[in-house]
Amino acid sequence: MSERLPELAADADPDAVREALVSWYEADHRAFPWRRTDDPYRILVSEVMSQQTQLSRVEQAYADFLDRWPAVDDLAAADRGDVVAFWSDHSLGYNNRAKYLHEAAGQVVSEYDGEFPESPDELQELMGVGPYTANAVASFAFNAGDAVVDTNVKRVLHRAFGVPDDDAAFEEAATFLMPEGESRVWNNAVMELGGVACGGTPRCDEAGCPWRRWCHAYETGDFTAPDVPEQPSFEGSRRQFRGRVVGTLGEHDALALSELGPRVRVDYGGDTGEEWLRGLLSDLADDGLVELAERDGETVATLRR
């Protein structure tokens, strides 16, 4: 493995990139119940339910399923028809997944004495458990997985670091970036980034994306990705106005907000007045691009050189 991801900016320290993401995730993330457990049975249930099903629907179904079959031996002893009926009643998609989950529980009880195997390769021996699900269970239950590479992760890596749309390239990049022995927190963090900040329509500033300072897409405004073939609107976007702030300050030594605002947008005022501008400048200051100071009773913005 090389010491640097080829696509990573020359001035980007890989350790800083890793720390920024993990810190962002640990500070605030969606509190799904399966993120509060390392029980492999519960994690397997959540992963199977989440396949092609909206997470908002999964949460209630997950709670109901575990109320009925709280442990792997309970599910193994259940009637398969009851499990399939539950799956159908909760609109969880393909009923074969219910059959496979039931059979996998039986395997754990009969072939592994009720203890889940821990490695991705061993977990794939369970019925219906493919490479992605096996790796997720190994990561989140045992902290023993590889780097997850799903659609969200591909989108993030393509946008942030220009990783080409190639499975081998994505695999290499994801493996390079994941801290050794930290698959649980890392895979949760990078999937959270793709889910809340770097979706089809990016929410870079709103979600406080920790990779903005290194991100190719954020710098260029081109947020296309393998699963997002059309460029999201740039005209009138927060990214556009960030660029205008930086461009305007680049032409002046310093500007008070009352001078900067009208130069950034012609309709400056009201909902897009000083409060809006301060929010924009706060994000830019957090990214190390702008400095703010109080002079003669006014806030003055200066571009960091």
PATOR-516718 format. One line per 10 residues: number of its first residue (from 1); their letters; for each residue x, y, z of N, C-alpha, C. Coordinates in Angstrom, 2 decimals. Example, Ala and Ser with C-alpha at 12.3 -4.5 7.8 and 13.67 -1.06 7.14 Angstrom:
REM residues 2
1	as	13.19/-5.69/7.80/12.30/-4.50/7.80/13.20/-3.30/7.80  12.85/-2.25/7.08/13.67/-1.06/7.14/12.90/0.03/7.87
REM end
This chain:
REM residues 305
1	mserlpelaa	0.84/-1.19/0.00/0.00/0.00/0.00/0.89/1.25/0.00  0.59/2.18/-0.87/1.37/3.40/-0.96/1.14/4.25/0.29  2.03/5.23/0.52/1.91/6.10/1.68/0.94/7.23/1.44  0.49/7.38/0.22/-0.43/8.47/-0.09/-1.41/8.03/-1.17  -2.66/8.36/-0.97/-3.65/8.14/-2.00/-3.32/9.06/-3.17  -3.15/8.53/-4.38/-2.72/9.38/-5.50/-3.61/10.60/-5.71  -4.92/10.46/-5.50/-5.84/11.55/-5.76/-5.87/12.59/-4.64  -5.31/12.26/-3.47/-5.35/13.17/-2.33/-4.49/14.39/-2.62  -5.01/15.57/-2.28/-4.27/16.80/-2.53/-2.89/16.73/-1.91  -1.93/17.34/-2.57/-0.54/17.26/-2.12/-0.36/17.80/-0.71
11	dadpdavrea	-1.19/18.79/-0.34/-1.03/19.40/0.98/-1.92/18.74/2.04  -2.55/17.62/1.69/-3.46/16.96/2.62/-2.74/15.85/3.36  -2.72/15.93/4.66/-2.15/14.90/5.52/-3.20/13.79/5.70  -2.91/12.57/5.26/-3.92/11.50/5.39/-4.43/11.34/6.81  -3.56/11.51/7.80/-4.00/11.38/9.18/-4.97/12.50/9.54  -4.74/13.69/9.01/-5.67/14.80/9.27/-7.02/14.54/8.62  -7.00/13.95/7.44/-8.25/13.61/6.74/-9.03/12.60/7.57  -8.34/11.59/8.08/-9.00/10.56/8.89/-9.56/11.15/10.18  -8.75/11.92/10.86/-9.17/12.49/12.14/-10.35/13.44/11.97  -10.35/14.21/10.88/-11.45/15.15/10.64/-12.77/14.41/10.51
21	lvswyeadhr	-12.78/13.31/9.78/-14.02/12.57/9.58/-14.49/11.91/10.87  -13.60/11.24/11.57/-13.99/10.54/12.80/-14.49/11.54/13.85  -13.81/12.68/13.98/-14.24/13.70/14.95/-15.61/14.24/14.60  -15.84/14.47/13.30/-17.15/14.96/12.85/-18.24/13.95/13.19  -17.97/12.68/12.93/-18.97/11.65/13.21/-19.23/11.51/14.70  -18.19/11.49/15.50/-18.36/11.27/16.93/-19.02/12.46/17.61  -18.89/13.65/17.02/-19.52/14.83/17.61/-21.02/14.81/17.45  -21.51/14.25/16.34/-22.95/14.24/16.09/-23.25/13.32/14.92  -24.14/12.36/15.12/-24.55/11.49/14.03/-25.95/10.96/14.31  -26.57/10.42/13.28/-27.91/9.86/13.43/-27.87/8.68/14.41
31	afpwrrtddp	-28.78/8.70/15.37/-28.73/7.72/16.46/-29.59/6.50/16.16  -29.25/5.78/15.10/-29.98/4.55/14.80/-29.73/3.53/15.91  -30.74/2.74/16.27/-30.55/1.80/17.39/-29.46/0.77/17.13  -29.26/0.37/15.88/-28.23/-0.63/15.60/-26.82/-0.05/15.72  -26.72/1.27/15.85/-25.41/1.88/16.12/-25.07/1.88/17.60  -26.05/1.46/18.42/-25.82/1.45/19.87/-25.59/0.04/20.39  -25.26/-0.87/19.50/-25.03/-2.25/19.91/-23.86/-2.84/19.13  -23.22/-3.83/19.72/-22.22/-4.61/18.98/-22.65/-6.08/18.94  -23.93/-6.32/19.16/-24.48/-7.67/19.08/-24.58/-8.05/17.59  -23.86/-9.09/17.16/-23.85/-9.42/15.73/-25.23/-9.82/15.21
41	yrilvsevms	-26.05/-10.44/16.06/-27.41/-10.81/15.63/-28.21/-9.57/15.30  -28.20/-8.60/16.18/-28.98/-7.37/15.95/-28.44/-6.59/14.75  -27.15/-6.59/14.58/-26.56/-5.90/13.44/-26.92/-6.61/12.14  -26.90/-7.93/12.15/-27.30/-8.68/10.95/-28.75/-8.38/10.60  -29.62/-8.37/11.60/-31.04/-8.05/11.34/-31.16/-6.68/10.69  -30.45/-5.69/11.23/-30.54/-4.33/10.68/-30.00/-4.26/9.26  -28.93/-4.97/8.99/-28.33/-4.93/7.66/-29.25/-5.60/6.62  -29.84/-6.71/6.98/-30.73/-7.39/6.04/-31.99/-6.55/5.81  -32.50/-5.95/6.86/-33.69/-5.10/6.70/-33.40/-3.86/5.85  -32.18/-3.35/5.95/-31.84/-2.08/5.29/-31.60/-2.23/3.79
51	qqtqlsrveq	-31.55/-3.44/3.29/-31.31/-3.64/1.87/-32.52/-3.16/1.07  -32.33/-2.07/0.34/-33.37/-1.51/-0.54/-34.63/-1.10/0.22  -34.48/-0.74/1.50/-35.61/-0.27/2.31/-35.20/1.02/3.01  -36.07/2.02/3.02/-35.77/3.29/3.65/-35.55/3.09/5.15  -34.53/3.78/5.68/-34.18/3.60/7.08/-35.30/4.04/8.01  -36.11/5.00/7.58/-37.22/5.44/8.42/-38.21/4.31/8.66  -38.37/3.42/7.66/-39.26/2.26/7.83/-38.57/1.15/8.61  -37.27/1.07/8.46/-36.52/-0.01/9.10/-36.55/0.12/10.62  -36.46/1.34/11.15/-36.34/1.52/12.61/-37.49/0.86/13.36  -38.74/1.08/12.93/-39.87/0.48/13.64/-39.91/-1.02/13.44
61	ayadfldrwp	-39.63/-1.47/12.21/-39.63/-2.90/11.95/-38.55/-3.61/12.77  -37.39/-2.97/12.87/-36.27/-3.52/13.65/-36.69/-3.70/15.11  -37.31/-2.67/15.68/-37.74/-2.76/17.08/-38.79/-3.86/17.26  -39.74/-3.95/16.35/-40.79/-4.96/16.45/-40.22/-6.37/16.30  -39.28/-6.52/15.37/-38.67/-7.83/15.13/-37.95/-8.32/16.39  -37.19/-7.42/17.01/-36.41/-7.81/18.19/-37.29/-8.01/19.42  -38.42/-7.33/19.46/-39.38/-7.61/20.54/-39.88/-9.05/20.43  -40.06/-9.51/19.21/-40.61/-10.85/18.99/-39.54/-11.93/19.05  -38.38/-11.64/18.48/-37.28/-12.62/18.46/-36.01/-11.90/18.92  -35.82/-11.73/20.24/-34.74/-10.88/20.76/-33.32/-11.45/20.62
71	avddlaaadr	-33.19/-12.73/20.38/-31.85/-13.34/20.28/-31.83/-14.34/19.13  -30.63/-14.72/18.72/-30.49/-15.57/17.54/-31.16/-16.92/17.75  -31.12/-17.45/18.97/-31.76/-18.75/19.18/-33.28/-18.65/19.14  -33.81/-17.47/19.50/-35.26/-17.27/19.38/-35.69/-17.31/17.91  -34.92/-16.66/17.06/-35.25/-16.65/15.65/-35.07/-18.04/15.04  -34.02/-18.72/15.43/-33.78/-20.07/14.90/-34.93/-21.01/15.24  -35.54/-20.81/16.42/-36.61/-21.70/16.86/-37.98/-21.28/16.32  -38.04/-20.13/15.65/-39.32/-19.62/15.17/-39.81/-20.40/13.96  -41.09/-20.33/13.72/-41.67/-20.90/12.50/-41.32/-19.99/11.34  -40.80/-20.56/10.27/-40.38/-19.74/9.14/-41.54/-18.93/8.56
81	gdvvafwsdh	-42.71/-19.52/8.54/-43.88/-18.82/8.02/-44.18/-17.56/8.80  -43.96/-17.60/10.13/-44.20/-16.42/10.95/-43.19/-15.31/10.62  -41.95/-15.72/10.35/-40.93/-14.73/10.01/-41.25/-14.08/8.67  -41.65/-14.89/7.71/-42.00/-14.35/6.39/-43.22/-13.45/6.48  -44.19/-13.84/7.29/-45.39/-13.02/7.46/-45.04/-11.68/8.08  -44.15/-11.69/9.06/-43.70/-10.44/9.67/-43.08/-9.54/8.61  -42.23/-10.12/7.79/-41.52/-9.37/6.75/-42.51/-8.71/5.79  -43.50/-9.47/5.40/-44.51/-8.96/4.48/-45.36/-7.88/5.13  -45.76/-8.10/6.39/-46.61/-7.15/7.10/-45.91/-5.80/7.29  -44.59/-5.81/7.37/-43.83/-4.58/7.59/-43.25/-4.01/6.29
91	slgynnraky	-43.70/-4.55/5.16/-43.31/-4.04/3.84/-41.79/-3.91/3.70  -41.09/-4.99/4.03/-39.63/-4.99/4.01/-39.05/-5.54/2.70  -39.88/-5.69/1.71/-39.35/-6.11/0.41/-39.30/-7.61/0.25  -38.32/-8.05/-0.53/-38.25/-9.45/-0.94/-38.32/-10.41/0.24  -39.34/-11.30/0.22/-39.53/-12.23/1.33/-38.42/-13.26/1.45  -37.67/-13.46/0.36/-36.53/-14.39/0.44/-35.52/-13.96/1.50  -35.45/-12.65/1.74/-34.50/-12.17/2.75/-34.91/-12.68/4.14  -36.21/-12.75/4.38/-36.70/-13.28/5.66/-36.34/-14.76/5.79  -36.52/-15.50/4.71/-36.18/-16.93/4.73/-34.69/-17.12/4.99  -33.86/-16.34/4.30/-32.42/-16.48/4.48/-31.98/-16.10/5.89
101	lheaagqvvs	-32.59/-15.03/6.43/-32.23/-14.59/7.78/-32.59/-15.68/8.80  -33.75/-16.29/8.62/-34.16/-17.37/9.50/-33.19/-18.55/9.40  -32.81/-18.88/8.18/-31.89/-20.01/7.99/-30.50/-19.69/8.54  -30.06/-18.45/8.38/-28.76/-18.05/8.92/-28.76/-18.19/10.44  -29.86/-17.81/11.08/-29.95/-17.96/12.54/-29.83/-19.43/12.92  -30.47/-20.29/12.14/-30.36/-21.72/12.41/-28.92/-22.22/12.28  -28.21/-21.70/11.27/-26.80/-22.09/11.11/-25.95/-21.67/12.30  -26.16/-20.45/12.77/-25.38/-19.96/13.91/-25.60/-20.86/15.13  -26.84/-21.28/15.34/-27.15/-22.12/16.50/-26.62/-23.54/16.32  -26.83/-24.11/15.14/-26.48/-25.52/14.95/-25.02/-25.76/14.57
111	eydgefpesp	-24.43/-24.81/13.83/-23.07/-25.02/13.34/-22.00/-24.26/14.13  -22.42/-23.20/14.84/-21.45/-22.38/15.56/-21.78/-22.26/17.05  -22.60/-23.18/17.55/-22.96/-23.21/18.98/-23.50/-21.87/19.46  -24.23/-21.18/18.59/-24.86/-19.94/18.99/-23.96/-18.73/18.97  -22.70/-18.89/18.58/-21.74/-17.78/18.53/-21.46/-17.43/17.07  -21.64/-16.16/16.72/-21.41/-15.75/15.35/-19.94/-15.84/14.97  -19.63/-16.29/13.75/-18.25/-16.16/13.26/-17.91/-14.67/13.14  -16.61/-14.34/13.19/-16.23/-12.95/13.29/-15.63/-12.34/12.03  -15.07/-13.15/11.16/-14.41/-12.59/9.98/-15.38/-12.47/8.82  -15.14/-11.54/7.89/-16.01/-11.44/6.72/-16.12/-12.73/5.93
121	delqelmgvg	-15.01/-13.45/5.77/-15.04/-14.69/5.00/-15.93/-15.74/5.67  -15.80/-15.88/6.99/-16.62/-16.86/7.70/-18.09/-16.47/7.70  -18.36/-15.19/7.85/-19.74/-14.73/7.88/-20.46/-14.99/6.56  -19.70/-15.01/5.47/-20.31/-15.29/4.17/-20.78/-16.73/4.04  -20.41/-17.58/4.98/-20.90/-18.96/4.98/-22.36/-19.03/5.41  -22.86/-17.94/6.02/-24.25/-17.92/6.46/-25.17/-17.66/5.27  -26.32/-18.28/5.28/-27.27/-18.18/4.18/-27.69/-16.72/3.93  -27.58/-16.31/2.68/-28.03/-14.98/2.29/-27.09/-13.85/2.66  -25.94/-14.17/3.24/-25.00/-13.13/3.66/-23.92/-12.99/2.59  -23.99/-11.89/1.84/-23.01/-11.63/0.80/-21.83/-10.84/1.33
131	pytanavasf	-20.90/-10.48/0.46/-19.67/-9.78/0.89/-19.94/-8.48/1.65  -20.88/-7.67/1.16/-21.13/-6.39/1.82/-21.69/-6.60/3.23  -22.72/-7.44/3.35/-23.34/-7.67/4.66/-22.36/-8.32/5.62  -21.57/-9.28/5.13/-20.57/-9.93/5.97/-19.57/-8.92/6.50  -19.14/-8.02/5.65/-18.16/-7.03/6.08/-18.78/-6.05/7.08  -20.05/-5.70/6.86/-20.72/-4.78/7.78/-20.83/-5.41/9.17  -21.23/-6.68/9.24/-21.35/-7.34/10.54/-19.98/-7.47/11.19  -18.97/-7.85/10.43/-17.62/-7.96/10.98/-17.13/-6.61/11.51  -17.47/-5.54/10.79/-17.03/-4.20/11.19/-17.74/-3.73/12.44  -19.08/-3.77/12.42/-19.85/-3.13/13.47/-20.01/-3.99/14.72
141	afnagdavvd	-19.91/-5.31/14.57/-20.01/-6.18/15.74/-18.65/-6.49/16.35  -17.65/-6.70/15.48/-16.36/-7.18/15.97/-15.19/-6.24/15.69  -15.45/-5.13/15.02/-14.39/-4.20/14.65/-13.29/-4.92/13.87  -13.73/-5.85/13.01/-12.77/-6.71/12.32/-13.06/-6.77/10.82  -13.62/-5.69/10.29/-13.98/-5.70/8.88/-12.99/-4.95/8.01  -13.27/-4.99/6.72/-12.51/-4.21/5.75/-13.25/-2.90/5.51  -12.66/-2.04/4.70/-13.32/-0.78/4.37/-14.58/-1.05/3.54  -15.69/-0.46/3.96/-16.94/-0.60/3.22/-16.87/0.22/1.94  -17.34/-0.38/0.85/-17.41/0.35/-0.42/-18.82/0.14/-0.98  -19.73/1.06/-0.64/-21.07/1.01/-1.20/-21.30/2.24/-2.06
151	tnvkrvlhra	-22.52/2.45/-2.52/-22.81/3.58/-3.40/-22.48/4.91/-2.74  -22.84/5.06/-1.46/-22.54/6.29/-0.75/-21.05/6.56/-0.66  -20.30/5.52/-0.34/-18.86/5.67/-0.19/-18.21/6.02/-1.53  -18.65/5.37/-2.59/-18.12/5.69/-3.91/-18.37/7.15/-4.26  -19.57/7.63/-3.96/-19.91/9.02/-4.26/-18.99/9.98/-3.51  -18.77/9.70/-2.23/-17.91/10.55/-1.41/-16.48/10.57/-1.94  -15.94/9.39/-2.23/-14.55/9.32/-2.68/-14.36/9.95/-4.05  -15.35/9.77/-4.92/-15.27/10.37/-6.26/-15.29/11.88/-6.17  -16.20/12.42/-5.37/-16.31/13.87/-5.27/-15.14/14.48/-4.50  -14.82/13.91/-3.37/-13.82/14.52/-2.50/-12.42/14.43/-3.06
161	fgvpdddaaf	-12.06/13.25/-3.58/-10.67/13.02/-3.96/-10.49/12.64/-5.42  -11.55/12.76/-6.22/-11.41/12.50/-7.64/-11.10/11.06/-7.97  -11.48/10.12/-7.10/-11.23/8.70/-7.38/-12.06/8.31/-8.60  -11.44/7.73/-9.62/-12.17/7.39/-10.85/-13.25/6.35/-10.61  -14.24/6.33/-11.49/-15.36/5.41/-11.38/-14.92/4.02/-11.80  -14.22/3.37/-10.89/-13.65/2.05/-11.14/-13.64/1.30/-9.81  -14.19/0.10/-9.78/-14.32/-0.62/-8.51/-12.99/-0.85/-7.82  -11.95/-1.19/-8.59/-10.64/-1.43/-7.99/-10.08/-0.15/-7.39  -10.28/0.97/-8.08/-9.79/2.25/-7.57/-10.52/2.64/-6.29  -11.83/2.42/-6.26/-12.59/2.73/-5.04/-12.12/1.85/-3.89
171	eeaatflmpe	-11.90/0.58/-4.16/-11.46/-0.35/-3.12/-10.10/0.08/-2.55  -9.20/0.47/-3.45/-7.87/0.90/-3.01/-7.96/2.17/-2.16  -8.75/3.12/-2.62/-8.88/4.38/-1.90/-9.51/4.18/-0.53  -10.58/3.39/-0.48/-11.26/3.15/0.79/-10.35/2.43/1.78  -9.59/1.46/1.28/-8.67/0.71/2.13/-7.55/1.60/2.64  -7.04/2.46/1.77/-5.97/3.38/2.16/-6.41/4.31/3.29  -7.62/4.82/3.17/-8.08/5.84/4.11/-8.49/5.27/5.47  -9.00/4.04/5.50/-9.49/3.49/6.78/-8.34/3.26/7.75  -8.39/3.83/8.96/-7.35/3.57/9.95/-7.32/2.09/10.32  -6.15/1.55/10.46/-6.00/0.12/10.76/-6.69/-0.22/12.08
181	gesrvwnnav	-7.50/-1.26/12.04/-8.16/-1.72/13.25/-9.30/-0.85/13.72  -9.80/0.04/12.86/-10.86/0.96/13.25/-12.07/0.85/12.31  -12.38/-0.36/11.88/-13.44/-0.51/10.88/-14.81/-0.09/11.43  -15.05/-0.28/12.72/-16.37/0.05/13.27/-16.66/1.54/13.12  -15.82/2.38/13.69/-16.10/3.82/13.65/-15.90/4.38/12.25  -14.90/3.88/11.53/-14.62/4.46/10.21/-15.76/4.18/9.22  -16.19/2.94/9.15/-17.24/2.62/8.18/-18.55/3.31/8.53  -18.85/3.41/9.82/-20.02/4.19/10.21/-19.87/5.65/9.79  -18.69/6.20/9.99/-18.46/7.62/9.71/-18.54/7.94/8.23  -17.90/7.13/7.40/-17.88/7.45/5.97/-19.25/7.23/5.34
191	melggvacgg	-20.02/6.26/5.86/-21.38/6.07/5.35/-22.30/7.20/5.84  -22.06/7.68/7.05/-22.82/8.83/7.55/-22.55/10.07/6.71  -21.29/10.25/6.32/-20.94/11.39/5.47/-21.71/11.33/4.16  -21.75/10.16/3.55/-22.49/10.02/2.30/-23.98/10.15/2.49  -24.48/9.80/3.67/-25.90/9.85/3.90/-26.45/11.22/4.24  -25.67/12.03/4.98/-26.22/13.31/5.45/-25.57/14.53/4.81  -24.35/14.42/4.31/-23.67/15.60/3.77/-23.44/15.50/2.27  -23.23/14.28/1.77/-22.80/14.13/0.38/-23.77/13.24/-0.39  -25.05/13.55/-0.28/-26.05/12.81/-1.01/-26.14/13.27/-2.45  -27.21/12.85/-3.13/-27.39/13.27/-4.52/-27.35/14.78/-4.64
201	tprcdeagcp	-28.02/15.47/-3.70/-27.90/16.92/-3.59/-27.04/17.20/-2.37  -25.83/17.69/-2.55/-24.90/17.85/-1.43/-25.35/18.91/-0.45  -25.01/18.70/0.83/-25.30/19.66/1.90/-24.00/19.97/2.64  -23.00/20.38/1.89/-21.64/20.53/2.42/-21.59/21.45/3.63  -22.09/22.68/3.47/-22.01/23.66/4.55/-23.02/23.37/5.64  -24.25/23.03/5.24/-25.29/22.78/6.22/-24.92/21.63/7.16  -24.31/20.58/6.61/-23.94/19.42/7.42/-22.54/19.53/8.00  -21.85/20.63/7.69/-20.50/20.82/8.21/-19.53/19.77/7.75  -19.59/19.41/6.46/-18.72/18.34/5.94/-17.27/18.57/6.36  -16.65/17.59/7.00/-15.28/17.76/7.50/-14.21/17.71/6.43
211	wrrwchayet	-14.61/17.35/5.20/-13.63/17.22/4.12/-13.68/18.38/3.14  -14.41/19.45/3.46/-14.54/20.56/2.52/-13.20/21.16/2.12  -12.29/21.24/3.06/-11.01/21.91/2.76/-10.17/21.16/1.74  -10.46/19.84/1.56/-9.68/19.05/0.60/-10.49/18.65/-0.62  -11.78/18.89/-0.61/-12.70/18.29/-1.57/-12.64/18.95/-2.95  -12.39/18.13/-3.99/-12.37/18.64/-5.37/-13.72/19.20/-5.77  -14.79/18.49/-5.43/-16.13/18.94/-5.83/-16.47/20.26/-5.16  -16.13/20.40/-3.90/-16.45/21.63/-3.17/-15.67/22.81/-3.75  -14.47/22.54/-4.18/-13.63/23.61/-4.76/-14.12/24.02/-6.14  -14.54/23.05/-6.93/-14.89/23.34/-8.33/-16.38/23.57/-8.55
221	gdftapdvpe	-17.21/23.11/-7.61/-18.65/23.21/-7.80/-19.23/22.10/-8.66  -18.42/21.13/-9.07/-18.89/20.01/-9.88/-19.16/18.82/-8.98  -20.45/18.56/-8.69/-20.83/17.51/-7.76/-21.40/16.28/-8.46  -21.06/16.10/-9.73/-21.45/14.86/-10.38/-20.74/13.68/-9.70  -21.29/12.51/-9.85/-20.73/11.31/-9.23/-21.25/10.11/-10.00  -20.71/8.90/-9.73/-21.18/7.73/-10.48/-22.68/7.54/-10.43  -23.32/7.87/-9.30/-24.77/7.69/-9.19/-25.51/9.02/-9.32  -24.79/10.11/-9.64/-25.40/11.43/-9.81/-24.88/12.01/-11.13  -25.43/11.54/-12.27/-24.87/11.93/-13.56/-25.11/13.37/-13.94  -26.15/14.00/-13.38/-26.43/15.38/-13.75/-25.95/16.32/-12.65
231	qpsfegsrrq	-25.33/17.41/-13.08/-24.79/18.38/-12.15/-25.90/19.08/-11.38  -25.91/19.00/-10.02/-26.89/19.76/-9.25/-26.75/21.26/-9.53  -27.84/21.98/-9.40/-27.84/23.40/-9.71/-26.79/24.16/-8.92  -26.01/24.97/-9.61/-25.01/25.81/-8.97/-25.50/27.24/-8.85  -26.29/27.68/-9.82/-26.78/29.05/-9.83/-27.64/29.31/-8.59  -27.25/30.32/-7.83/-28.00/30.67/-6.63/-27.69/29.81/-5.42  -26.73/28.90/-5.55/-26.43/28.00/-4.44/-25.48/28.66/-3.45  -25.42/28.06/-2.28/-24.50/28.55/-1.24/-23.06/28.47/-1.73  -22.75/27.44/-2.53/-21.39/27.31/-3.07/-21.06/28.51/-3.95  -22.03/28.94/-4.74/-21.78/30.06/-5.63/-21.46/31.32/-4.82
241	frgrvvgtlg	-22.23/31.57/-3.75/-22.00/32.78/-2.97/-20.71/32.70/-2.16  -20.34/31.51/-1.73/-19.03/31.35/-1.09/-17.93/31.78/-2.05  -18.06/31.33/-3.30/-17.06/31.72/-4.29/-17.03/33.22/-4.53  -18.21/33.84/-4.50/-18.25/35.29/-4.69/-17.59/36.02/-3.52  -17.81/35.53/-2.30/-17.17/36.15/-1.14/-15.66/36.08/-1.27  -15.16/34.89/-1.58/-13.71/34.72/-1.71/-13.17/35.59/-2.85  -13.88/35.62/-3.99/-13.43/36.43/-5.11/-13.43/37.91/-4.79  -14.48/38.38/-4.11/-14.57/39.80/-3.76/-13.49/40.20/-2.77  -13.28/39.38/-1.75/-12.25/39.70/-0.77/-10.86/39.61/-1.38  -10.71/38.79/-2.42/-9.42/38.71/-3.09/-9.05/40.00/-3.81
251	ehdalalsel	-10.06/40.84/-4.10/-9.81/42.12/-4.80/-9.63/43.28/-3.83  -9.83/43.04/-2.53/-9.74/44.11/-1.54/-8.94/43.61/-0.33  -8.30/44.52/0.34/-7.55/44.13/1.53/-8.50/43.68/2.63  -9.59/44.41/2.81/-10.58/44.08/3.83/-11.87/44.82/3.50  -12.99/44.23/3.91/-14.28/44.87/3.67/-15.17/44.68/4.89  -15.83/45.75/5.29/-16.87/45.63/6.32/-18.04/44.87/5.72  -18.83/44.23/6.58/-19.96/43.46/6.08/-20.92/44.32/5.29  -21.09/45.57/5.70/-22.00/46.46/4.99/-21.53/46.76/3.57  -20.22/46.64/3.33/-19.67/46.84/1.99/-19.61/45.53/1.21  -19.33/44.44/1.92/-19.17/43.15/1.28/-20.51/42.60/0.77
261	gprvrvdygg	-21.55/42.70/1.59/-22.84/42.11/1.25/-23.36/42.48/-0.11  -23.49/43.82/-0.43/-24.01/44.22/-1.74/-23.13/43.80/-2.91  -21.84/43.57/-2.65/-20.96/43.12/-3.72/-21.15/41.63/-4.01  -21.66/40.90/-3.00/-21.84/39.46/-3.14/-23.16/39.14/-3.83  -24.21/39.88/-3.49/-25.50/39.65/-4.14/-26.28/40.95/-4.24  -26.95/41.13/-5.37/-27.65/42.39/-5.64/-28.89/42.54/-4.77  -29.45/41.41/-4.27/-30.64/41.48/-3.44/-30.30/41.38/-1.96  -29.11/41.83/-1.59/-28.65/41.76/-0.21/-29.61/42.51/0.70  -30.04/41.83/1.78/-30.96/42.43/2.72/-32.06/41.46/3.09  -32.74/41.73/4.19/-33.82/40.85/4.64/-33.31/39.46/4.98
271	dtgeewlrgl	-33.95/38.44/4.39/-33.54/37.05/4.67/-32.15/36.74/4.14  -31.69/37.54/3.20/-30.33/37.35/2.66/-29.49/38.57/3.01  -29.62/39.03/4.24/-28.87/40.18/4.71/-27.71/39.79/5.60  -27.49/40.59/6.64/-26.28/40.41/7.44/-26.21/39.06/8.14  -27.35/38.59/8.66/-27.33/37.29/9.33/-26.93/36.18/8.36  -27.49/36.22/7.16/-27.12/35.24/6.13/-25.64/35.33/5.79  -25.13/36.56/5.64/-23.73/36.75/5.28/-22.81/36.27/6.41  -23.20/36.53/7.66/-22.38/36.07/8.77/-22.29/34.54/8.81  -23.38/33.87/8.47/-23.33/32.41/8.41/-22.37/31.92/7.36  -22.39/32.58/6.20/-21.48/32.21/5.12/-20.03/32.44/5.54
281	lsdladdglv	-19.78/33.59/6.16/-18.42/33.94/6.58/-17.94/33.03/7.71  -18.86/32.62/8.57/-18.49/31.71/9.66/-17.98/30.38/9.11  -18.68/29.87/8.09/-18.23/28.63/7.45/-16.85/28.80/6.83  -16.66/29.93/6.14/-15.37/30.19/5.49/-14.26/30.36/6.52  -14.59/30.98/7.66/-13.59/31.12/8.72/-13.23/29.77/9.31  -14.25/28.89/9.48/-13.98/27.55/10.01/-13.08/26.77/9.06  -13.19/27.05/7.77/-12.35/26.37/6.78/-10.99/27.03/6.64  -10.74/28.08/7.39/-9.44/28.75/7.35/-9.25/29.65/6.15  -10.34/30.07/5.50/-10.23/30.89/4.30/-10.41/32.38/4.57  -11.11/32.72/5.65/-11.45/34.11/5.93/-11.18/34.41/7.40
291	elaerdgetv	-10.77/35.64/7.68/-10.62/36.10/9.06/-11.62/37.22/9.32  -12.20/37.21/10.51/-13.17/38.24/10.90/-12.62/39.01/12.10  -12.82/40.32/12.09/-12.34/41.16/13.18/-13.30/42.33/13.37  -13.30/42.90/14.58/-14.12/44.07/14.87/-13.26/45.32/14.79  -13.71/46.28/13.96/-12.98/47.54/13.79/-13.99/48.68/13.77  -13.78/49.63/14.68/-14.63/50.82/14.73/-16.11/50.45/14.76  -16.45/49.42/15.54/-17.83/49.04/15.70/-18.42/48.23/14.56  -17.60/47.81/13.58/-18.08/47.02/12.46/-17.29/45.72/12.35  -17.95/44.69/11.86/-17.25/43.44/11.56/-16.62/43.55/10.18  -15.32/43.23/10.12/-14.56/43.34/8.88/-14.05/41.95/8.50
301	atlrr	-14.21/41.62/7.24/-13.76/40.32/6.71/-12.50/40.50/5.88  -11.55/39.58/6.06/-10.30/39.62/5.30/-10.00/38.23/4.78  -9.56/38.13/3.55/-9.18/36.83/2.98/-7.82/36.44/3.52  -7.71/35.23/4.04/-6.41/34.74/4.52/-5.52/34.42/3.33  -4.32/34.90/3.37/-3.36/34.71/2.27/-2.45/33.54/2.56
REM end
